[in-house]
Amino acid sequence: MLDARQLEALAAVVEHRGFGPAAQALNLTLAAVSLRIKSLEEHLGQRLLVRGKLVRATAAGQSLLAHVKQLQMMEADLLADLLAGLQGGAEVRGGAAWQSLSVATNADSVANWFLPGVAPLLQRHRLLLEITIDDQDHTHDALKSGDVIGCVTTLAEPMRGCVAEPLGVMRYRCVAAPEVVQRCRTPRGAVSPHQLLAHPAIIFNRKDALQDAFLLQHFGLKQPNYPRHYAPAVDAFERAIELGLGWGMVPEQNLPGRPGLQEVLPGATVDVTLYWQHWAREPLSAQRLTQAVKAAAHAALPQPSS
């Protein structure tokens, strides 16, 4: 039988990235937190934390963290049901405690369809979101580590203990300011990849590979060298393109009504198929979130062609 206090200490140490901050959060002494972790590791016969400047969970610790999150969410769901029962089955609003759900998604999804799609659910059931923003090829790392309960990802293969459900396609187009597009064309009007690569690319962050995918898919260029600006914020990213600082990959949904963003190669797209990876065994609040995410994506995103 696992000790709830020891599990609580483990979760606090990982969440706060250290024993000292965890002790403060739990109103315990540093020695008490250390003893609880040590006792839990001895009980299980394996290390749960990698000690260092920033403490992180081992693979076994990550599995336990997912278990702790499930227990916390199930307890919150149970308390909400009990409170609703005391009030005659009526939907509880003011009296129910807020419940937090942690998710990971890419910036384009959260801005375009994720938040608008789940907002009604969050308000109706007093749910709080803690959103981790990462590249869609890397969001599953947060689910694997136990930091989140679900993620929008390109990973189609379900991870251990998880389910991967298809959401749809984020379609990207290569755009630039009109004057930059003009400079990328030959006298006959064709797009010159060499002229394009003479201009900097505007890239969201160093994990972003959309521009390389575009160059490979439409010009056969495999990871060429070219100058790059990095702008890890959606508004700043698109604004940098409008200002003529370079070219970049922008979601198709963002282009209508933006005369400052013109397609470099009209009709050429890069399609990114997205999945919602989540726990196979979900508490009720997480189930509701899963249903809202799927409905929002299916309403907003095109489905992949067969």
Secondary structure in CASP SS format (residue, H / E / C, confidence):
PFRMAT SS
TARGET T0000
AUTHOR 0000-0000-0000
METHOD secondary structure of the structure
MODEL  1
M C 1.00
L C 1.00
D C 1.00
A H 1.00
R H 1.00
Q H 1.00
L H 1.00
E H 1.00
A H 1.00
L H 1.00
A H 1.00
A H 1.00
V H 1.00
V H 1.00
E H 1.00
H C 1.00
R C 1.00
G C 1.00
F H 1.00
G H 1.00
P H 1.00
A H 1.00
A H 1.00
Q H 1.00
A H 1.00
L H 1.00
N C 1.00
L C 1.00
T C 1.00
L H 1.00
A H 1.00
A H 1.00
V H 1.00
S H 1.00
L H 1.00
R H 1.00
I H 1.00
K H 1.00
S H 1.00
L H 1.00
E H 1.00
E H 1.00
H H 1.00
L H 1.00
G C 1.00
Q C 1.00
R C 1.00
L C 1.00
L E 1.00
V E 1.00
R C 1.00
G C 1.00
K C 1.00
L C 1.00
V C 1.00
R E 1.00
A E 1.00
T C 1.00
A H 1.00
A H 1.00
G H 1.00
Q H 1.00
S H 1.00
L H 1.00
L H 1.00
A H 1.00
H H 1.00
V H 1.00
K H 1.00
Q H 1.00
L H 1.00
Q H 1.00
M H 1.00
M H 1.00
E H 1.00
A H 1.00
D H 1.00
L H 1.00
L H 1.00
A H 1.00
D H 1.00
L H 1.00
L H 1.00
A H 1.00
G H 1.00
L H 1.00
Q C 1.00
G C 1.00
G C 1.00
A C 1.00
E C 1.00
V C 1.00
R C 1.00
G C 1.00
G C 1.00
A C 1.00
A C 1.00
W C 1.00
Q E 1.00
S E 1.00
L E 1.00
S E 1.00
V E 1.00
A E 1.00
T E 1.00
N C 1.00
A H 1.00
D H 1.00
S H 1.00
V H 1.00
A H 1.00
N H 1.00
W H 1.00
F H 1.00
L H 1.00
P H 1.00
G H 1.00
V H 1.00
A H 1.00
P H 1.00
L H 1.00
L H 1.00
Q H 1.00
R H 1.00
H C 1.00
R C 1.00
L E 1.00
L E 1.00
L E 1.00
E E 1.00
I E 1.00
T E 1.00
I E 1.00
D C 1.00
D C 1.00
Q C 1.00
D C 1.00
H C 1.00
T C 1.00
H H 1.00
D H 1.00
A H 1.00
L H 1.00
K H 1.00
S C 1.00
G C 1.00
D C 1.00
V C 1.00
I C 1.00
G E 1.00
C E 1.00
V E 1.00
T E 1.00
T C 1.00
L C 1.00
A C 1.00
E C 1.00
P C 1.00
M C 1.00
R C 1.00
G C 1.00
C E 1.00
V E 1.00
A E 1.00
E E 1.00
P E 1.00
L E 1.00
G E 1.00
V E 1.00
M E 1.00
R E 1.00
Y E 1.00
R E 1.00
C E 1.00
V E 1.00
A E 1.00
A C 1.00
P H 1.00
E H 1.00
V H 1.00
V H 1.00
Q H 1.00
R H 1.00
C C 1.00
R E 1.00
T C 1.00
P C 1.00
R C 1.00
G C 1.00
A C 1.00
V E 1.00
S C 1.00
P H 1.00
H H 1.00
Q H 1.00
L H 1.00
L H 1.00
A C 1.00
H C 1.00
P C 1.00
A E 1.00
I E 1.00
I E 1.00
F C 1.00
N C 1.00
R C 1.00
K C 1.00
D C 1.00
A C 1.00
L H 1.00
Q H 1.00
D H 1.00
A H 1.00
F H 1.00
L H 1.00
L H 1.00
Q H 1.00
H H 1.00
F H 1.00
G C 1.00
L C 1.00
K C 1.00
Q C 1.00
P C 1.00
N C 1.00
Y C 1.00
P C 1.00
R E 1.00
H E 1.00
Y E 1.00
A C 1.00
P C 1.00
A C 1.00
V H 1.00
D H 1.00
A H 1.00
F H 1.00
E H 1.00
R H 1.00
A H 1.00
I H 1.00
E H 1.00
L C 1.00
G C 1.00
L C 1.00
G C 1.00
W E 1.00
G E 1.00
M E 1.00
V E 1.00
P E 1.00
E H 1.00
Q H 1.00
N H 1.00
L C 1.00
P C 1.00
G C 1.00
R C 1.00
P C 1.00
G C 1.00
L C 1.00
Q E 1.00
E E 1.00
V C 1.00
L C 1.00
P C 1.00
G C 1.00
A C 1.00
T E 1.00
V E 1.00
D E 1.00
V E 1.00
T E 1.00
L E 1.00
Y E 1.00
W E 1.00
Q E 1.00
H E 1.00
W E 1.00
A C 1.00
R C 1.00
E C 1.00
P C 1.00
L H 1.00
S H 1.00
A H 1.00
Q H 1.00
R H 1.00
L H 1.00
T H 1.00
Q H 1.00
A H 1.00
V H 1.00
K H 1.00
A H 1.00
A H 1.00
A H 1.00
H H 1.00
A H 1.00
A H 1.00
L C 1.00
P C 1.00
Q C 1.00
P C 1.00
S C 1.00
S C 1.00
END
